[in-house]
């Protein structure tokens, strides 16, 4: 449990909910499971409520009642559920509890506290899921950024195998900020390395011998990535003995057997290698495996990127099978528009990620709302309308997506200023948001939903023309119109229905 997640919750909303439910002002506090107050500690009743929690014990299951002096009663309820465990406590103090002149009856208050506890627990879980998604996306971005760097570096290379590796390893060492990156393939007597040293390695030759010898034999035998961080690691009896370096070694397979490895090495003063570093090393090993077999990485890079993109999209869209493929189609069409507009490479890169991840915020929408076949209520519509902001909350934590996040955040703005989440108007809407909005609208019309079949291309284009200048940027609509006028092959590939002549 993270108190940071708790502190991101607006508990004042739950205080107002409680007051409306019981028809009176009631002291309201939230504690973590250790009894430390997280909200409401500035109220006069805070000390008494805290003592009541302490008297109950932090492992007691709620709800509980604790009678205080002056006719006041404290009630407290545990926060959490069987899936996420106990998160903390919800405590409420009322006057004259159970008396004839009491402002609230026990059944009413118990039911209200159950609702409050469930609401807070659900909001905690959603926020915790968002934090986890942001962390996962950060790691995945680093993997993709490494792959993209390798792809760009090796594109068009015609040098011999070893020269390409040497150049590639130097770029990787700089990108990952590690002291040594090495490619070891003993069967061909290869030990290529590049350095980005934080300080000199006086026994570099011995280190390279150790890589080619005991370290490779260990990785070849285990078939798994090895991480050595601490001097007292038991494996140092026979690997890197008396060498105070931190090492990751990942196997490279050819035809099912380990015949090479990639090694990342740092001085002892640098931070320990983490599981995220392990993943990056394994990604690098995988790509070097392809390169060592074919001399070219470009072909395998394209395949890997496509597979990774599909995996990421499926993770986002698994919640609603009726929108499967939506992100991929919107991404493809957004890139077509961006290229037709002549956007420079850096903007196309931002558009690439913004359009691909524009609906990632839907991960926080309850399935019952996202997949509802009928008309949404106003409250349910509110859930849907916050998904661009949720996308922003996830992606803004990733430094390299700072510009790309604008497209995801603002793709539901309307050109006339009547959209959401911020009601921006005209060119105040970021360009990528205006671009994504056009294919997002097109695909929402032409794809099927639980409550209707997908409509034809012609219907979608008439609707896009109708809302041009109100919902959509007319300049971008014009670019899209010119694209589809050429009858592009994706109309058939996406199986978009056509009207008969």
C-alpha positions in Angstrom: 0.0 0.0 0.0 1.3 3.5 -0.9 0.3 6.5 1.2 1.1 8.6 -1.9 -1.8 6.9 -3.7 -4.0 7.7 -0.7 -2.9 11.4 -0.8 -4.0 11.6 -4.4 -7.6 11.1 -3.4 -9.9 14.1 -2.8 -11.4 13.1 0.6 -13.4 16.3 0.8 -15.8 14.8 -1.8 -16.4 11.9 0.6 -17.0 14.3 3.5 -19.7 16.1 1.5 -21.2 12.7 0.5 -21.3 11.8 4.2 -22.9 15.1 5.3 -25.6 14.8 2.6 -26.3 11.2 3.5 -26.7 11.8 7.3 -28.2 15.2 7.0 -25.8 16.7 9.5 -22.1 17.7 10.0 -20.1 14.6 11.1 -16.4 14.4 11.9 -14.7 12.3 9.2 -11.1 11.0 9.2 -9.1 8.5 7.2 -6.1 6.6 8.6 -3.6 4.2 7.1 -3.5 0.7 8.5 -0.9 1.7 11.1 -3.3 4.3 12.5 -1.6 7.3 11.0 -4.1 10.0 10.0 -4.1 10.8 6.2 -7.0 13.2 6.2 -9.0 15.2 8.7 -6.3 15.4 11.3 -6.7 19.1 11.7 -10.2 18.7 13.1 -10.8 19.1 16.9 -12.1 15.5 17.1 -8.9 14.1 15.5 -7.2 13.1 18.7 -10.3 11.3 20.1 -10.8 9.5 16.8 -7.1 8.5 16.7 -7.4 7.1 20.3 -10.5 5.1 19.3 -8.6 3.6 16.4 -5.6 2.8 18.6 -8.0 1.2 21.2 -9.5 -1.1 18.5 -6.1 -2.3 17.3 -5.0 -2.0 13.7 -5.8 -5.7 12.9 -9.4 -5.6 14.0 -12.0 -5.9 11.2 -14.7 -3.2 11.0 -17.2 -1.9 11.4 -16.8 -0.9 15.1 -18.4 1.4 17.5 -16.7 3.3 20.3 -18.7 5.4 22.8 -17.0 8.6 23.8 -18.0 11.2 26.4 -20.7 13.9 26.1 -23.0 11.6 24.2 -20.7 11.3 21.2 -19.9 8.0 19.4 -17.1 7.1 17.0 -17.7 4.5 14.3 -14.9 3.1 12.2 -14.8 0.9 9.2 -11.9 -0.9 7.4 -10.8 0.2 3.9 -9.9 -2.4 1.3 -11.2 -5.7 0.1 -10.2 -9.3 -0.5 -8.3 -8.3 -3.7 -6.1 -5.5 -2.4 -6.1 -6.3 1.4 -6.6 -3.9 4.2 -5.6 -0.3 3.3 -6.6 1.6 6.4 -9.5 2.9 8.3 -12.5 5.2 7.8 -13.7 6.9 11.0 -16.8 9.0 11.7 -17.9 10.8 14.9 -21.6 11.7 15.5 -23.4 13.3 18.5 -26.2 11.7 20.6 -25.8 8.5 18.6 -28.8 6.1 19.2 -30.8 8.7 21.1 -34.2 9.9 20.0 -32.9 13.3 19.0 -29.9 11.8 17.1 -29.4 13.3 13.6 -28.8 9.8 12.2 -29.8 6.2 12.9 -27.3 3.3 13.1 -28.6 1.5 10.0 -28.4 4.6 7.9 -24.9 5.4 9.1 -23.6 1.9 8.8 -24.9 1.7 5.2 -23.4 5.1 4.4 -20.0 4.1 5.8 -20.0 0.9 3.8 -20.6 3.0 0.6 -17.9 5.4 1.6 -15.4 2.7 2.3 -16.2 0.9 -1.0 -15.9 4.2 -2.9 -12.5 5.1 -1.3 -11.2 1.5 -1.8 -12.2 1.5 -5.5 -10.7 4.9 -6.1 -7.4 3.8 -4.4 -7.3 0.7 -6.7 -7.9 2.7 -9.8 -5.2 5.2 -8.9 -2.8 2.4 -7.9 -3.5 0.7 -11.3 -2.7 4.0 -13.1 0.6 4.3 -11.2 1.5 0.7 -12.1 0.6 1.4 -15.7 2.7 4.5 -15.8 5.7 2.6 -14.4 5.2 -0.2 -16.9 4.9 2.2 -19.8 8.1 3.9 -18.6 10.0 0.6 -18.8 8.4 -0.3 -22.1 9.4 3.1 -23.5 13.0 2.6 -22.6 12.9 -0.8 -24.3 11.4 0.7 -27.4 13.7 3.7 -27.3 16.7 1.3 -27.2 15.3 -0.6 -30.1 14.6 2.5 -32.1 18.2 3.7 -31.4 19.6 0.4 -32.7 17.3 0.5 -35.7 18.3 4.1 -36.6 22.0 3.3 -36.0 22.0 0.1 -38.2 19.7 1.4 -40.9 21.6 1.4 -44.2 24.8 0.0 -42.8 26.9 -2.1 -45.2 30.0 -2.6 -43.1 31.3 -6.0 -42.0 29.7 -7.8 -39.1 32.3 -6.8 -36.5 32.4 -3.2 -37.5 28.7 -2.8 -37.3 28.7 -4.4 -33.9 31.5 -2.1 -32.7 29.6 1.0 -33.8 26.3 -0.3 -32.4 27.8 -1.2 -29.0 29.3 2.3 -28.6 25.9 3.9 -29.3 24.3 1.5 -26.8 26.9 2.2 -24.1 26.2 5.9 -24.4 22.4 5.4 -24.4 22.3 3.2 -21.4 25.1 5.1 -19.5 27.0 1.9 -18.6 30.8 1.6 -18.4 31.1 -1.3 -20.8 28.8 -3.0 -23.3 30.3 -6.2 -24.8 29.2 -8.8 -27.3 30.9 -12.2 -26.6 30.8 -15.1 -29.1 33.6 -17.6 -28.2 32.8 -20.0 -31.1 34.1 -17.2 -33.4 36.6 -15.9 -30.9 34.7 -12.6 -30.8 34.7 -10.3 -27.8 33.7 -6.9 -29.1 33.2 -4.1 -26.6 32.7 -0.3 -26.3 33.1 1.9 -23.2 31.4 4.9 -21.8 33.6 5.0 -18.6 32.7 6.8 -15.4 36.3 6.0 -14.4 39.1 3.9 -15.8 39.2 0.1 -15.6 42.9 -0.7 -14.9 42.5 -4.5 -15.5 40.3 -4.3 -18.6 42.1 -7.1 -20.3 41.5 -9.4 -17.4 37.9 -8.4 -17.3 37.5 -9.3 -21.0 39.2 -12.7 -20.4 36.7 -13.3 -17.5 33.8 -12.5 -19.8 35.0 -14.9 -22.5 35.7 -17.6 -19.9 33.8 -18.4 -16.7 31.1 -15.8 -17.2 30.1 -17.1 -20.6 30.2 -20.7 -19.5 27.9 -19.9 -16.6 25.4 -18.1 -18.8 25.6 -20.8 -21.4 25.0 -23.5 -18.8 22.1 -21.7 -17.1 20.5 -20.3 -20.2 19.3 -17.3 -18.1 20.3 -13.7 -17.5 22.8 -13.3 -14.6 23.0 -10.2 -12.4 25.9 -9.7 -10.0 25.6 -6.5 -7.9 27.1 -7.2 -4.5 30.6 -8.4 -3.5 29.2 -11.1 -1.3 27.2 -12.8 -4.1 27.8 -16.5 -3.7 28.5 -16.9 -7.4 31.6 -14.7 -7.2 33.4 -17.7 -5.9 33.7 -18.8 -9.5 32.6 -15.7 -11.5 34.4 -12.3 -11.4 36.3 -13.4 -8.3 38.1 -10.4 -6.7 36.7 -8.1 -9.4 34.4 -5.4 -7.8 32.2 -4.8 -10.8 28.5 -4.9 -11.3 27.5 -7.1 -14.2 24.5 -8.2 -16.2 25.0 -11.0 -18.8 22.2 -12.1 -21.1 22.3 -15.1 -23.3 22.0 -14.9 -27.1 20.6 -18.0 -28.8 21.0 -19.3 -32.3 18.9 -22.3 -33.4 17.9 -22.9 -29.8 21.4 -23.0 -28.2 23.3 -20.3 -26.4 26.3 -19.4 -28.5 26.9 -15.7 -27.5 26.0 -13.2 -24.8 25.7 -9.5 -24.2 27.3 -8.0 -21.1 26.7 -4.7 -19.3 29.3 -3.8 -16.7 29.5 -0.9 -14.3 32.0 0.2 -11.6 31.0 -0.6 -8.0 30.2 3.0 -7.1 27.3 3.1 -9.6 23.7 2.0 -8.6 22.8 -1.6 -8.7 21.4 -3.1 -11.8 17.6 -3.6 -11.6 15.0 -5.8 -13.2 14.3 -3.0 -15.6 18.0 -3.1 -16.6 17.7 -6.9 -17.0 14.8 -6.4 -19.4 16.9 -3.9 -21.4 19.8 -6.3 -21.5 17.5 -9.1 -22.7 16.1 -6.8 -25.4 19.6 -5.9 -26.5 20.6 -9.6 -26.5 17.5 -10.5 -28.6 18.3 -7.8 -31.2 22.0 -8.7 -31.3 21.0 -12.3 -31.9 19.1 -11.3 -35.0 22.0 -9.0 -36.1 24.6 -11.7 -35.6 22.6 -14.1 -37.8 21.7 -11.8 -40.6 24.2 -8.9 -40.4 21.2 -6.6 -40.5 18.9 -5.5 -37.7 16.5 -3.5 -39.7 14.2 -6.3 -40.8 13.9 -7.8 -37.3 13.4 -4.3 -35.8 10.3 -3.7 -37.9 8.8 -7.1 -36.9 9.6 -6.5 -33.2 8.2 -3.0 -33.2 5.0 -4.3 -34.8 4.6 -7.1 -32.4 5.3 -4.9 -29.4 2.8 -2.3 -30.6 0.1 -4.9 -31.0 0.8 -6.3 -27.5 0.5 -2.8 -26.0 -2.7 -2.0 -27.9 -4.2 -5.3 -26.8 -3.4 -4.6 -23.2 -5.3 -1.3 -23.4 -8.3 -2.6 -25.5 -8.8 -6.0 -23.7 -11.3 -4.3 -21.5 -13.7 -3.8 -24.4 -13.7 -6.4 -27.2 -15.9 -4.1 -29.4 -13.1 -1.5 -29.7 -10.4 -4.1 -30.5 -8.2 -2.7 -33.3 -9.4 0.9 -32.7 -6.1 2.3 -31.4 -4.2 0.6 -34.2 -6.5 2.0 -36.9 -6.5 5.5 -35.4 -2.7 5.4 -35.1 -2.3 4.3 -38.7 -4.6 7.0 -40.1 -3.1 9.7 -37.8 0.4 8.9 -39.2 -1.0 9.0 -42.8 -2.4 12.5 -42.1 0.8 13.6 -40.4 2.9 12.5 -43.4 0.5 14.1 -45.9 0.9 17.3 -43.9 4.7 17.1 -44.2 5.3 17.1 -40.4 9.0 16.8 -39.5 10.5 13.6 -38.1 10.4 14.7 -34.5 6.7 15.7 -34.7 5.9 12.4 -36.5 7.5 10.5 -33.6 5.4 12.4 -31.1 2.3 11.8 -33.2 3.3 8.1 -33.4 3.1 7.6 -29.6 0.3 10.1 -29.0 -2.1 8.4 -31.5 -1.0 4.8 -30.4 -1.7 5.6 -26.7 -4.6 8.0 -27.1 -7.1 5.8 -25.3 -4.8 4.3 -22.6 -6.8 6.2 -20.0 -9.7 3.8 -20.6 -7.8 1.3 -18.4 -9.2 3.1 -15.4 -12.9 3.0 -16.5 -15.0 0.3 -14.9 -15.9 -2.5 -17.3 -19.6 -2.1 -16.5 -19.4 1.4 -17.9 -17.0 0.8 -20.8 -18.9 -2.2 -22.2 -22.4 -1.1 -21.4 -24.6 -1.8 -24.5 -27.3 0.7 -23.8 -27.4 4.5 -23.3 -25.0 5.8 -20.6 -26.3 7.8 -17.6 -24.8 11.2 -16.9 -22.6 9.8 -14.2 -21.4 7.0 -16.6 -20.8 9.6 -19.3 -18.6 11.5 -16.8 -16.4 8.3 -16.4 -16.0 8.1 -20.2 -15.2 11.8 -20.5 -12.3 11.7 -18.1 -10.4 9.1 -20.1 -8.2 11.7 -22.0 -7.2 13.2 -18.7 -6.5 9.7 -17.4 -4.3 9.1 -20.5 -2.4 12.3 -19.6 -2.0 11.2 -15.9 -0.4 7.9 -17.1 1.8 9.3 -19.8 3.0 12.6 -18.2 5.2 10.6 -15.9 7.3 9.4 -18.9 9.8 12.1 -19.7 10.2 11.1 -23.4 6.5 11.4 -23.9 6.1 15.0 -22.7 5.1 16.3 -26.1 3.4 13.2 -27.3 1.0 13.3 -24.3 -0.7 16.4 -25.7 -2.3 14.5 -28.6 -3.7 11.9 -26.2 -4.9 14.5 -23.7 -6.7 16.7 -26.2 -8.1 14.4 -28.9 -11.6 14.9 -27.6 -11.5 18.7 -27.7 -13.8 20.3 -30.3 -12.8 23.0 -32.8 -15.6 25.3 -31.6 -14.5 25.0 -28.0 -17.3 22.7 -26.8 -15.2 19.5 -26.2 -13.4 18.1 -23.2 -11.4 17.9 -21.0 -10.5 21.7 -21.2 -12.8 23.3 -23.7 -10.0 24.5 -25.9 -10.9 26.2 -29.2 -9.5 26.3 -32.7 -5.7 26.4 -32.9 -5.4 26.5 -29.2 -6.0 22.8 -29.4 -2.6 21.1 -29.8 -2.0 20.1 -33.5 -1.7 16.4 -32.7 -5.0 16.4 -30.7 -6.7 17.9 -33.8 -5.1 15.3 -36.1 -6.0 12.3 -33.9 -9.6 13.6 -33.5 -10.3 13.1 -37.3 -9.5 9.3 -37.5 -10.9 8.8 -34.0 -14.2 10.2 -35.2 -14.0 8.2 -38.5 -13.3 4.9 -36.8 -15.9 5.4 -34.1 -18.5 5.6 -37.0 -17.2 2.8 -39.2 -16.5 0.2 -36.5 -19.1 -1.9 -34.8 -20.3 -1.4 -31.2 -22.3 -3.6 -28.8 -25.4 -1.6 -29.7 -25.0 -1.1 -33.5 -23.2 -2.3 -36.5 -20.4 -0.2 -38.1 -21.6 2.3 -40.7 -20.3 2.8 -44.2 -17.3 4.9 -45.3 -19.6 7.3 -47.1 -21.8 7.8 -44.0 -18.6 8.5 -42.0 -17.3 11.0 -44.5 -20.6 12.9 -44.7 -20.7 13.1 -40.9 -17.0 14.3 -40.8 -17.9 17.0 -43.4 -20.9 18.0 -41.4 -18.9 18.6 -38.2 -15.9 20.2 -40.0 -15.4 23.6 -38.4 -17.4 22.7 -35.3 -16.1 19.5 -33.9 -13.1 19.0 -36.3 -10.4 21.2 -37.7 -11.4 21.9 -41.3 -7.8 22.0 -42.6 -7.2 18.5 -41.3 -10.5 17.3 -42.6 -9.4 18.6 -46.0 -6.1 16.5 -45.8 -8.1 13.4 -44.8 -10.6 14.0 -47.6 -7.8 14.1 -50.1 -6.3 10.9 -48.7 -9.5 8.9 -49.0 -10.3 10.3 -52.4 -7.5 8.2 -53.8 -9.3 5.0 -52.6 -6.4 3.8 -50.4 -5.9 0.1 -49.9 -6.6 0.4 -46.1 -10.3 0.9 -46.9 -10.4 -2.8 -47.8 -7.8 -3.9 -45.2 -9.8 -2.4 -42.4 -12.9 -4.1 -43.9 -14.8 -0.8 -44.0 -18.3 -1.1 -45.4 -19.1 0.8 -48.6 -22.4 2.0 -50.0 -23.4 0.4 -53.3 -23.6 2.6 -56.4 
